[in-house]
Amino acid sequence: MIEKIKKDWFSNIRADVLAGIVVALALIPEAIAFSIIAGVDPMIGLYASFTMAVVISFAGGRPAMISAATGAMALLMGPLVREYGLNYLLAATILTGIIQILFGVFKIARLMKFIPRAVMIGFVNALAILIFMAQVPNFIGISTLTYIFVAITLVIVYVVPRFVKIIPAPLIAILVLTAAAIYTQADVRTVGDLGNISQQLPQFLIPDVPFTFETFAIIFPYSIALAIVGLLESLLTASIVDDMTGTESSKNREARGQGIANIVTGFFGGMAGCAMIGQSVINVKSGGRGRLSTLVAGLFLMFLIIVLGDLVVQIPMPVLVGIMIMVSVGTFDWSSFSYLRKAPKTDAVVMLVTVAIVVATHDLSKGVIAGVILSAIFFTAKISKIKINKQVEKEHTLFTVEGQLFFASADDFVDIFDFTVENKKIVIDFSGAHIWDDSAVGAIDKVMMKYNERNNKVAIKGLNSSSQRIVDKLAVHKNAKLMPH
């Protein structure tokens, strides 16, 4: 236990602290922007980012992952805020946390194995595109100086690490270019242009809503949507950070941790949040590996707001834009271009559809769900091909079935047989097949019935134990259970 605490918290202290500082600086404009999307005061997003990061550093299952206010969650909560106000959002945030804890208790993370690799690649690529698209309004068509600041930032973050490894390059870019902008009074947009920052700590409060079933009925649909989207993003992000760091994490603990963090956030005046892939990538690329980096990100974010608020509002937006462009480039899976050529066409289609839907809707959950459904359809179509070989012998006609017999292949199975024969002995061999469901048993019943109508004698053989059990349980024509060998 002591060894694990040391590894998670104190095995990478300097890099974790510096990485956390970089993340905190990058969190501010995003938290403000997401607050605007949700229709709430900028401090609501900043408080959420502070409490989510601090709580998840202790309660989460994936060290070095950053949780805060996010765009996907903000989009979902906008209608609730517009119609019912902030207090209902805070109540929905608390209920979201409760639902996520229940998901964690019931080990919802096991469902991650049903997300195919093609969907994961599409998720990552779509996220990289969305991160880049979100930066476009902050530097395209504003001023020549903005382009210059973005270019210098990119030079610093890509070139400086070759010579300086002690301090993360993004932090160097923020410090140097903020100082340059203040000294030269450069006419560029700053963090302060996004919204007002109040230099005060969040306070504990109980949402001012009626504790009635009517209130529950209002917030529950939003809370269940927020819980699912939040966990989907968090668990996918955890898998990505696992791959980047070559380590494993507890996805069920992460689900519970996200729930605890959202409950605390709701009671401290913050909006619901989840893991942020962009900030998590910044953290890992800046050297963050332990829980300390996430804790520092949350604490330093509040330090920036309370103590250095006057300086924070002067950070040039083009610098943060340049850092996020670096994140989008680093997040995008460039090997997916060769993947499109080499992978099966169905996998390539799934990846492209996932990307297209996420980019079109700006909703990661819709793209992932569509990708999973499409993968399931392709897989079902692939395994529903059933083959039957007919062999006419002296005493009987033998049909040898090969493949998976279930709802998608049941009709094809029936259509293959010739029911015009009379007074024959028919043997159907299932040695190379498997019976999966009621539709399959119904198809066997249908074949039996049609042959029996013309005085044919029908027997089946070769059922494996699992297939035999389902036939025994569901077959109408009990003579379907005869198994001559």
C-alpha positions in Angstrom: 0.0 0.0 0.0 2.8 2.4 1.0 4.7 1.5 -2.2 1.6 2.3 -4.3 1.1 5.7 -2.6 4.8 6.5 -3.2 4.5 5.5 -6.9 1.3 7.3 -7.5 2.2 10.5 -5.7 5.9 10.9 -5.1 7.8 9.1 -7.9 7.9 12.0 -10.3 7.5 15.1 -8.2 9.3 17.8 -10.2 7.8 16.8 -13.6 4.3 16.4 -12.0 4.4 19.8 -10.4 5.6 21.5 -13.6 3.1 19.6 -15.8 0.3 20.5 -13.4 1.2 24.2 -13.7 1.0 24.0 -17.5 -2.4 22.3 -17.3 -3.8 24.9 -14.9 -2.8 27.7 -17.3 -4.4 25.9 -20.2 -7.6 25.1 -18.2 -8.6 28.7 -17.6 -9.7 29.7 -21.2 -11.4 26.3 -21.8 -13.3 26.4 -18.5 -14.5 30.0 -19.3 -15.4 29.0 -22.9 -17.4 26.0 -21.7 -19.2 28.1 -19.1 -20.4 30.4 -21.9 -21.6 27.3 -23.9 -23.6 26.1 -20.9 -25.0 29.6 -20.3 -23.5 30.2 -16.9 -21.1 32.6 -15.2 -17.4 31.9 -16.1 -16.7 31.1 -12.4 -19.0 28.1 -12.5 -16.7 26.4 -15.0 -13.6 27.5 -13.2 -14.9 26.2 -9.8 -15.9 22.9 -11.5 -12.4 22.5 -13.0 -10.8 23.2 -9.5 -13.0 20.8 -7.6 -13.0 18.1 -10.2 -9.2 18.0 -10.6 -8.6 18.1 -6.8 -11.1 15.3 -5.9 -10.3 13.1 -8.9 -6.6 13.2 -8.0 -7.5 11.2 -4.9 -10.6 9.3 -6.0 -9.8 8.5 -9.7 -8.5 5.3 -11.1 -6.1 6.8 -13.7 -3.1 8.8 -12.4 -2.1 11.8 -14.4 -5.6 12.2 -16.1 -7.2 15.6 -15.9 -10.9 16.0 -15.1 -12.6 19.4 -15.4 -15.5 21.2 -17.1 -15.8 20.0 -20.7 -17.5 21.0 -23.9 -19.6 17.8 -24.4 -21.1 18.2 -20.9 -21.7 21.9 -21.4 -23.7 21.3 -24.5 -26.0 18.9 -22.7 -26.7 21.2 -19.8 -27.4 24.3 -21.8 -31.2 23.6 -22.2 -31.6 22.9 -18.5 -29.9 26.2 -17.5 -32.0 28.2 -20.0 -35.3 26.7 -18.8 -34.8 26.2 -15.1 -31.7 28.2 -14.0 -28.4 27.5 -12.2 -29.7 25.8 -9.1 -31.3 23.0 -11.1 -28.0 22.6 -12.9 -26.2 22.2 -9.5 -28.8 19.6 -8.4 -28.4 17.8 -11.7 -24.6 17.7 -11.2 -25.0 16.1 -7.8 -27.5 13.5 -9.2 -25.0 12.9 -12.1 -22.4 12.0 -9.6 -24.7 9.6 -7.7 -25.5 7.8 -11.0 -21.8 7.5 -11.9 -21.0 6.0 -8.5 -23.7 3.4 -9.1 -22.3 2.7 -12.6 -18.9 2.2 -10.9 -20.3 -0.1 -8.2 -22.0 -2.2 -10.9 -18.7 -2.3 -12.9 -20.0 -0.5 -15.9 -16.4 -0.3 -17.2 -16.6 -3.9 -18.4 -18.7 -2.5 -21.3 -15.5 -0.8 -22.6 -14.5 -4.2 -24.2 -17.5 -3.8 -26.6 -15.9 -0.6 -28.1 -13.9 -1.8 -31.2 -10.5 -0.4 -32.1 -11.9 1.3 -35.2 -14.2 3.3 -33.0 -11.3 4.2 -30.6 -9.2 5.5 -33.5 -12.2 7.5 -34.8 -12.8 8.9 -31.3 -9.2 10.1 -31.0 -9.0 11.6 -34.4 -12.4 13.3 -34.1 -11.3 14.8 -30.8 -8.1 16.1 -32.3 -10.1 17.7 -35.1 -12.5 19.3 -32.6 -9.7 20.6 -30.5 -8.2 22.3 -33.6 -11.5 23.6 -34.8 -12.2 25.2 -31.3 -9.0 27.2 -31.7 -9.8 28.6 -35.2 -12.1 31.5 -34.0 -9.3 32.6 -31.7 -6.6 33.2 -34.3 -8.1 33.2 -37.9 -8.8 36.6 -39.3 -8.0 38.6 -36.0 -4.6 40.2 -36.7 -1.2 39.7 -38.1 0.3 39.9 -34.6 -2.0 37.0 -33.5 -0.5 34.8 -36.2 3.0 35.8 -35.1 2.3 34.9 -31.5 0.8 31.5 -32.6 3.8 30.8 -34.8 6.3 31.7 -32.1 4.5 29.5 -29.6 4.6 26.5 -32.0 8.3 27.1 -32.5 8.9 27.1 -28.8 6.9 24.0 -28.0 8.5 22.0 -30.8 12.1 23.3 -30.8 12.9 24.1 -27.1 12.4 20.5 -25.8 15.5 19.5 -27.9 17.6 21.8 -25.7 15.7 22.3 -22.5 14.0 19.4 -20.8 13.8 20.6 -17.1 10.9 23.0 -17.8 8.0 22.0 -20.0 8.1 23.9 -23.3 4.4 25.0 -23.1 5.1 26.7 -19.7 8.1 28.4 -21.2 6.0 29.7 -24.1 3.3 31.0 -21.7 5.8 32.8 -19.4 8.0 34.3 -22.2 5.2 35.5 -24.5 3.0 36.8 -21.7 5.9 38.8 -20.4 6.6 40.0 -24.0 3.0 41.0 -24.5 2.8 42.9 -21.3 6.1 44.7 -21.9 5.4 45.7 -25.5 1.7 46.2 -24.8 0.9 44.0 -27.8 -2.6 44.4 -29.2 -3.6 40.7 -28.9 -6.7 39.1 -27.3 -6.2 37.9 -23.8 -7.8 35.5 -21.4 -9.6 38.4 -19.8 -11.5 39.0 -23.0 -13.4 35.8 -22.5 -15.1 36.8 -19.3 -14.7 38.3 -15.8 -12.8 36.3 -13.2 -13.8 36.8 -9.5 -10.9 36.4 -7.1 -12.8 34.3 -4.5 -12.9 30.7 -3.4 -16.0 28.5 -4.0 -18.4 28.2 -1.1 -20.4 25.2 0.1 -24.0 25.4 -0.8 -27.1 23.3 -1.1 -28.9 23.9 -4.4 -32.0 26.0 -3.9 -34.5 23.7 -5.5 -37.7 22.0 -4.1 -36.8 18.5 -2.8 -39.8 16.9 -4.7 -40.4 14.2 -7.2 -41.2 16.9 -9.8 -37.7 18.3 -9.4 -36.3 14.8 -9.7 -38.3 14.3 -12.9 -36.9 17.5 -14.4 -33.2 16.8 -13.6 -33.1 13.1 -14.1 -33.0 13.0 -17.9 -30.2 15.5 -17.9 -28.3 13.7 -15.2 -28.5 10.3 -16.8 -27.3 11.8 -20.1 -24.5 13.7 -18.4 -23.5 10.6 -16.4 -23.2 8.4 -19.6 -21.4 11.0 -21.7 -19.1 11.9 -18.8 -18.2 8.3 -18.2 -17.8 7.5 -21.9 -15.3 10.3 -22.3 -13.5 9.5 -19.1 -13.1 5.8 -19.8 -12.0 6.4 -23.3 -9.5 9.1 -22.2 -8.2 6.7 -19.5 -7.6 4.1 -22.2 -5.7 6.6 -24.3 -3.6 7.7 -21.3 -3.0 4.0 -20.5 -1.6 3.6 -24.1 0.5 6.8 -23.9 2.1 5.9 -20.6 2.3 2.1 -21.0 0.5 1.6 -17.7 -2.9 0.2 -16.6 -5.7 1.9 -14.6 -8.8 0.9 -12.7 -11.8 1.9 -14.9 -14.4 1.0 -12.3 -12.6 3.1 -9.7 -12.4 5.9 -12.3 -16.2 5.7 -12.7 -16.7 6.0 -8.9 -14.2 8.8 -8.7 -15.9 10.8 -11.4 -19.1 10.4 -9.5 -17.6 11.6 -6.2 -16.0 14.5 -8.0 -19.3 15.6 -9.5 -21.1 15.4 -6.2 -18.5 17.6 -4.6 -18.6 20.0 -7.6 -22.4 20.4 -7.4 -22.2 21.3 -3.7 -19.5 23.9 -4.4 -21.2 25.7 -7.2 -19.6 24.0 -10.2 -21.0 22.5 -13.4 -20.8 18.7 -14.1 -17.5 17.7 -15.6 -15.4 14.7 -16.7 -12.0 13.7 -18.1 -10.5 16.1 -20.7 -8.4 14.4 -23.3 -6.8 17.6 -24.4 -5.6 18.6 -21.0 -4.7 15.0 -20.2 -2.4 14.9 -23.3 -0.8 18.2 -22.3 -0.2 16.8 -18.8 1.4 13.6 -20.1 3.4 15.4 -22.8 4.7 17.9 -20.2 6.0 15.0 -18.1 3.0 14.4 -15.8 2.7 10.7 -14.7 1.3 10.7 -11.1 -1.7 11.9 -9.1 0.3 14.9 -7.9 0.1 16.4 -11.4 -3.7 16.4 -11.3 -3.8 17.8 -7.8 -1.3 20.6 -8.7 -3.4 21.4 -11.7 -6.5 22.0 -9.6 -4.8 23.8 -6.7 -2.6 26.0 -9.0 -5.7 26.9 -11.0 -7.4 28.3 -7.9 -4.1 30.0 -6.9 -4.0 31.6 -10.3 -7.5 32.9 -9.9 -7.2 34.1 -6.3 -3.7 35.4 -6.1 -2.6 36.0 -9.7 -5.9 36.8 -11.3 -4.7 40.2 -12.5 -1.8 38.5 -14.4 -3.8 35.6 -15.6 -6.2 37.8 -17.5 -3.2 39.2 -19.4 -2.1 35.8 -20.8 -2.4 36.2 -24.7 -4.9 33.8 -26.2 -2.7 33.1 -29.2 -0.2 31.4 -26.9 -2.8 29.1 -25.5 -4.1 28.5 -29.1 -0.6 27.4 -30.1 -0.4 25.0 -27.2 -3.8 23.5 -28.1 -2.8 23.2 -31.8 0.2 21.2 -30.5 -2.2 19.0 -28.5 -4.5 18.4 -31.5 -1.5 17.5 -33.7 -0.2 15.1 -31.0 -3.6 13.6 -30.4 -4.4 12.8 -34.0 -3.4 9.2 -34.9 -1.5 9.8 -38.1 -1.0 6.1 -38.7 -4.8 5.9 -39.4 -4.2 6.9 -43.0 -2.3 3.7 -43.6 -4.9 1.9 -41.4 -7.6 3.0 -43.9 -5.7 1.2 -46.6 -4.8 -2.0 -44.7 -7.8 -2.5 -42.5 -11.0 -4.4 -43.6 -13.4 -2.0 -45.4 -16.0 -2.4 -42.7 -13.5 -1.2 -40.0 -12.4 1.7 -42.2 -16.1 2.7 -42.7 -16.7 2.5 -38.9 -13.7 4.8 -38.2 -14.8 7.4 -40.8 -18.4 7.4 -39.6 -17.3 7.9 -36.0 -15.1 10.8 -37.0 -17.8 12.4 -39.2 -20.6 12.2 -36.6 -18.5 13.5 -33.8 -17.2 16.4 -35.9 -20.7 17.2 -37.3 -22.5 17.1 -33.9 -19.6 18.1 -31.6 -20.9 15.2 -29.4 -18.4 12.5 -28.7 -21.0 10.1 -27.3 -23.1 10.2 -30.5 -20.1 9.3 -32.7 -19.0 6.5 -30.4 -22.5 5.0 -30.0 -23.0 5.2 -33.8 -19.6 3.5 -34.4 -20.4 0.7 -31.9 -23.8 0.1 -33.5 -22.4 0.1 -37.0 -19.7 -2.3 -35.9 -22.3 -4.6 -34.5 -24.3 -4.5 -37.7 -21.2 -5.3 -39.8 -20.3 -8.1 -37.4 -23.8 -9.5 -37.5 -23.9 -9.4 -41.3 -20.5 -11.1 -41.4 -21.3 -14.1 -39.2 -24.9 -14.5 -40.4 -23.7 -16.3 -43.6 -24.8 -19.9 -43.2 -23.8 -22.7 -45.5 -25.7 -26.0 -46.0 -24.3 -29.0 -48.0 -26.7 -31.5 -49.4 -25.7 -35.2 -49.8 -28.2 -37.7 -51.2 -27.5 -41.2 -49.9 -29.3 -44.5 -50.4 -31.4 -44.5 -47.3 -31.6 -40.8 -46.6 -30.7 -37.2 -47.6 -28.1 -35.6 -45.4 -27.9 -31.8 -44.9 -24.7 -30.6 -43.2 -25.1 -27.1 -41.7 -22.1 -24.8 -41.2 -22.2 -21.4 -39.5 -24.0 -19.5 -36.7 -27.8 -20.0 -36.6 -29.5 -17.0 -35.0 -32.0 -14.3 -35.8 -30.0 -12.8 -38.7 -29.4 -16.2 -40.4 -32.7 -18.0 -39.5 -34.6 -17.0 -42.7 -31.7 -18.0 -45.0 -31.5 -21.3 -43.2 -35.2 -22.1 -44.0 -35.0 -20.9 -47.6 -32.2 -23.3 -48.4 -34.3 -26.5 -48.0 -36.5 -28.1 -50.7 -39.8 -28.9 -49.1 -41.4 -30.5 -52.2 -40.0 -34.0 -51.4 -42.3 -36.7 -50.0 -41.9 -39.9 -47.9 -38.2 -39.4 -47.5 -35.8 -39.7 -44.5 -34.1 -36.3 -43.8 -31.1 -36.0 -41.5 -29.8 -32.5 -40.6 -26.3 -32.5 -39.2 -25.4 -29.5 -36.9 -21.8 -30.6 -36.1 -20.4 -27.5 -37.8 -23.0 -25.1 -36.5 -24.2 -23.4 -33.3 -27.8 -22.6 -32.2 -27.9 -19.2 -30.5 -31.5 -18.0 -29.9 -35.2 -18.6 -30.1 -35.2 -17.4 -33.7 -32.8 -20.3 -34.6 -35.0 -22.9 -32.8 -38.1 -21.4 -34.5 -36.4 -21.9 -37.9 -35.6 -25.5 -37.0 -39.2 -26.0 -36.0 -40.4 -24.5 -39.3 -38.2 -26.9 -41.3 -39.4 -29.9 -39.2 -43.1 -28.8 -39.7 -42.8 -28.4 -43.5 -41.1 -31.7 -44.0 -43.6 -33.5 -41.7 -46.5 -32.1 -43.7 -45.4 -34.3 -46.6 -44.8 -37.5 -44.6 -41.1 -37.1 -44.4 -39.2 -38.4 -41.4 -36.7 -35.8 -40.0 -34.0 -36.2 -37.5 -31.2 -33.9 -36.4 -27.7 -34.7 -35.1 -24.5 -33.1 -34.0 -25.9 -30.5 -31.7 -23.2 -29.3 -29.2 -24.2 -29.2 -25.5 -25.2 -25.5 -25.5 -27.2 -25.9 -28.7 -28.9 -29.0 -27.4 -30.0 -27.2 -24.2 -31.7 -24.3 -26.0 -33.4 -26.7 -28.5 -34.6 -28.9 -25.6 -36.0 -25.8 -23.9 -37.7 -24.1 -26.8 -38.4 -26.6 -29.6 -42.1 -27.2 -30.4 -41.5 -30.3 -32.5 -39.9 -32.5 -29.9 -38.7 -35.0 -32.5 -36.2 -32.3 -33.4 -34.2 -33.6 -30.5 -33.5 -37.0 -32.1 -29.8 -37.3 -32.5 -28.8 -40.3 -34.6 -25.1 -40.8 -34.9 
